[in-house]
Amino acid sequence: MKAYIITTFLGVFGVDENNKILGFIPFKKDAKEIAKKLKEAELKVIDEEKKLQTQLWKKGFKEFVYPINKQDVKHVEENSKAENYIKENLLQIALERKIVKSEEEFNDLFREVSIELTKVQIKISAKRDSLIVQAVRALDEIDKVLNVFSERLREWYGLHFPELNRAVASHEKFAKLVAKFGKRENVEGYEKVAEESIGIEINEEDERTLKEYASILEKLFDLRKKLENYVVESMKEIAPNFSEIAGPLLAARILSKAGSLEKLAKAPSSLIQLIGAEKSLFRYLHGKGKAPKHGLIYLHPYVQNARKEDRGKVARILANKISLAIRIDYYTKEDRREELKKDLEEKLKEIGLEV
């Protein structure tokens, strides 16, 4: 027989396929403890769930279905009939079974648990965003290293095959060709150019050293791609609304400049608009230049595609929406991506920008 294990802020319910409640293990009515249990239940089968399974096993139930996939769970069914039944009727069930004495007690406990869950989530996000900040800074440092290494490889290998420098614009492709083929006569697709090359000859040791150097550079390019993907996916996870409006990479760079999601959530939109323009702002404050209209936000396609005279206005509208998205990500964790994007597009259309 099959039983559905549904965990709520009141405790753990066992429900059959006909929505009959088979058993219930309550949580201690301590909001902090409940919040901790609910976060644990997202990752593994908690003690209360195990206890209920044991009780139901003795009654002949051998298959236990959970609404989410987690450690030690064999059967998963999202949005099951049983789960929806418990969620939709939780207050009524709680009153009938005397889990709570009144609707007021139910609502008070729900509110307290929600507050504690938000606190836990903010702590998790705070830890996660500092990892992303470091990853973005590592990405910037890798870019600097890649540029230096690439220029050195071009100058070095260019002594042997200068024509390849002009033929291949991409640093990454250039490194791959040198790492794979070595001497100019071996480079596939450039045989004719190699025959007429004016570069110097190299011996086997020269070739081996150049190939090793290019191979390290090739691996650095691969690492950069992996790091960038990590940043993108991590931003979508901790700040989905922010990532949707700004784009995950730009969002990550703004986050890196600010230092944390908390600082961004507490910052006014005018500050977010100017993040990355600190030097220009400093010069302006000392009477040595114009007031900056935008910082990193300038890299957003909407700002770049706007007419020069409209860029400040577009940056302001975009910063307002980014600021709202960040606060939603940090405080409420609601998914309002579509709503925010639609509202942003409508505001930009009002000033004549095609989106």
N, C-alpha and C positions, 0 to 999 in steps of 0.2 A: 504493500500500500504506500501511497505518496502523501507526504505532509509538507506544507509550505512553512518555512521559518521566517517570520516577519518581525524585525526589530524596530521598536518605536522608542520615544523618549520616556514612555511609561515602563517598558520592559519588553520581553520577547514573547510573541504569540506563535502558537502552532495551529495551522488552519488546514482543513482538508479541501478536496476539490469542489465541495459543495458549500464552501464558506462556513463550515461548522468549526467553531473554536475547540481545538483538541486539548490545549493546555496553555498555561501562562506562567512565566517566571518574571516577577516584578524587579525593577531596579530600586535601590535605596533612594528615597526622595531627597537627594542632594544634587543640586544643579551641576556643580563642578564635576562630581563623580559620574553623573549621567553623560555629560559632554565628553568626558574622557572615554567612557564605554562606547559611545556612538562613533568616535573617531577610530577606536581600536577595531570596531565591528566593520569598518570599511576595508580593513586589511586582512583580518583573520577571524576565525570562529571564536567568539568570546566564551567565557565560562558559563554564562547564563544560557547561551545557545546550545552549548554542549550538554548542559544539565537537562534542558528540554528535550533534546534529541534522545538522550538516554531513557527518559520517561516514556517517550513515544515509541521507542524501539521495543520496549517491554510490552507495549500494546499491539505490536505487530506491524508498525510502520518501518519500512526498510529504506525508503527513498526520501531524502530530504532536499527540498528545493529552496534555493536562496535567490533574492532579487538581484544580487550583484556577484560577480566572480571574485573570489578571494582565496587565500591559502586554505587548503584542505576541503574545498567545496567541489563536489563532483557534478552537481546538477544546478543549472542557473536558468531562471526565466524572468526576464524583465517585464514589468507592468502586468504581472499575472492578475487573474481575477481575484485571487485571495489577497494579494497585496493591496489592490485598489479597494477592496471591501474594507479592510482594516483601516486604511488611510481615511476613507470617506465616512466611516462610522466610529472613529476612535473615541470621540466624546461620549456618544451613546453607550458604547461598550464599557468604557471606564466607569460610567455612572451605574450601569446595570450590575457590573461585577464588583462595585464598591471599591474600585482601585483609587478613586478620588471621591470626596464627599460632595463636591459641588462643581458647577461649571467654572466658578470663580477660581477654585483651587487648581483646576485643570489649566485654565488660561495663565494663571500666575506661574505655575511650574513650567509651562511651555515657553513663556517669555524669559524666565530665568535661564533655562537651558539654552535658548537661542542666543542670549547674550554671552554665555560661557563658550558656546561653539564659535561665535564670532571672534572672541578673544583668542581661542586656540588657533583659528584659521589665520588671524593676523600675525601671530607668532610664527606660524609655519611659513607664511608669505614673506615675513621679514627675513627669515633665514634663507629662503630661496632667492629673494631678490639680491642679497649680498653675493650669492654665488654667480648670478647673472652679471652683476656689476664687474666682478673679477674676470669673467669670461669675455666680456666686451673689451675690457682693457687688454686682455691677452690677445684678442683679435687685432686690436690696433697695433700692438707691439709686433705681432707676426707680420702684419702688413709692412711695417718699417723694415723688418729683417728681410722679407721677400724682395722688397725694392732694392735694398743694398746688395743682397746676394745675386739677384737677377742682373743688375748692372755689372757686377764683377764678372759673372759668367759670360755676359755678352762681350765685354772687353777682352777677357781671357781667350774664349773660344774664337772671338772675332779675329784674332791674330792668325788663326788657322783657316777660318772660313768667314771672312767679313761679309760676303754676299748674303749669308743666311740672316744676318742682323736686319738687313733691309727687307728681306722676303717674309720674315715672320715677326709680326708686331706683338703677338701675345707672349709675355714672359713665361707663362706656364707651358705653352706649346714648345717654345724654344728649349726649355729645360728638359722636356720629355724627349725631344729629338736627340739632344746631345747625350742624355742618359741611355737611350736605346741604341743609337747608331755609332757614336764616337766620331771616328774620322769622317771627313766630308764626303769621301767617295762612297761611304756606306749609307748616307742619309737618303732614305726613299723619298722619291718625288722631287728631289733637287739634284739629280745626277748630272743633268746638262749644265746647271749653274756651277756645280762642283768641278767639272772638267775645265771650266774657264776661270776658276778662282785664282786670285792673285795672292792668296794667303800663304803663310809659311808652312812647311812640312812639320809634322810632329811624329815622335816615335811611340812605341807601345806603352812605355811608362807614362808619357804625357797624356796619351789617350785614356789610360786606366784612371789616372788622377782626375781628369776632366769629367769622365763618366761618373765617378764616385761623387764628385762635387755636385754635378747636375742631378744625380739620384737623390741626394739629401734635399736639394731644392724641390724636387718633384714631390717628395714625402711631405715637405712643409706646405706645399699647395694643397695636398690631400688633407692634411691636418686642419688647414684653414677652412676647408669646406665642411668638415665634420664639426668644427667649433661653431661655425656660422649656423649650421643646422640645429645644433644644441641650443644656441641662443634663441633662434626663432621658435622652436618647439617649447622651450621653457617660458618664453614671454607669453605665448598663447595659453599656456597653462596657468600662470599666476596673474596675468592681466589681459584676459581675452578682449574686453571692451577697448582698452587702451591700444592693444595690438591691432584691432580691427580698424580703428580710426586713424592711427598714425602709421600703421604698417609695423610688423614685429621688429624689424631691424632698427628703424628710426626710433621706435618706442624704447628699445634696449639702449640706444645711444643717449637718449634723453635721460633714462633711468641712471645710466652710468655717470653722467655729468652731475645729476642731483645727488646721487649716493644711495638713495633708498626710495621705495614706493611710499613710505610714510611721509617723507619730506615733500614728495610731489603732491600727495593727497592734501597736505596742509598748505601748499603754496597757491597763491592767486594765479589766475590764468595769465595775467600780464607778465609774471615771472617765467612761467612755462614758455611763453612766446619768445622770451629773450635768452633762454638757456642755450649756451654755446656762443653767445655774443658778448661774453664778459670783457674781452679786450676792447671791443668797439665802444661798449658802454663806459668803460674806464676812461678812454680817450675823450668821449663826449663830456663826461662829468668834469674833466679837467680842461674843457674848452678847446679841445684839439680835433674835433670832428663832428659829424652829424649824429643825431640820436639814432641808434639801430632800430629797425622795424621788426627784425626777426633774427633768431639764432639758428639752431639746428633744424627748426621747423621749416626753414627755407628749402630743405632737401625733399619735402613732401611734394609729390607731383602736382597737387592742387595749387600750391604756391608757385612752383616753377612754371606751370602752364598759364598762370594769370598774367595779364598785362602789367607792365612795370609799375604803373601808377596805382594798380589794384592790389599789389602784393601785400602791402601792409594791412589792408582791410581783410584779405583772405587769411593772412596769418593770424589775425585777431579772432576771426570766426572759428578757425581751426583750433586755436589754443583754448578757446572757451569750451569747445566740444571735447577736446583731449582732457582738459581739467575735470570735466564732469565724468568722463569715462574712467579716469584714474580713481576718483572718489568712489565710484560704484564698485570698481575692482577691489579697492582697499577695505571699504566699510561694509558693503551689503552683499557682495559676491553674486549679484544678479547678472543674468545674461541678457543684456539689452543692446547687443551689437546691431541688429537690424534696425531697431528704433533710432539709435544714435546716428547710424550711417544715413538713414533716410532723412532725418532732420537736418543733418549737415549738408546733404546734397540740395535740399530745398532752400536752405539759407544762401548757399553759394549761387544757385540759379537766380535768386532774387537780385543779386548784384551783377548778373549777366555772365557768370562763368559757366562754361559747358563742362558737365561732369558725366 
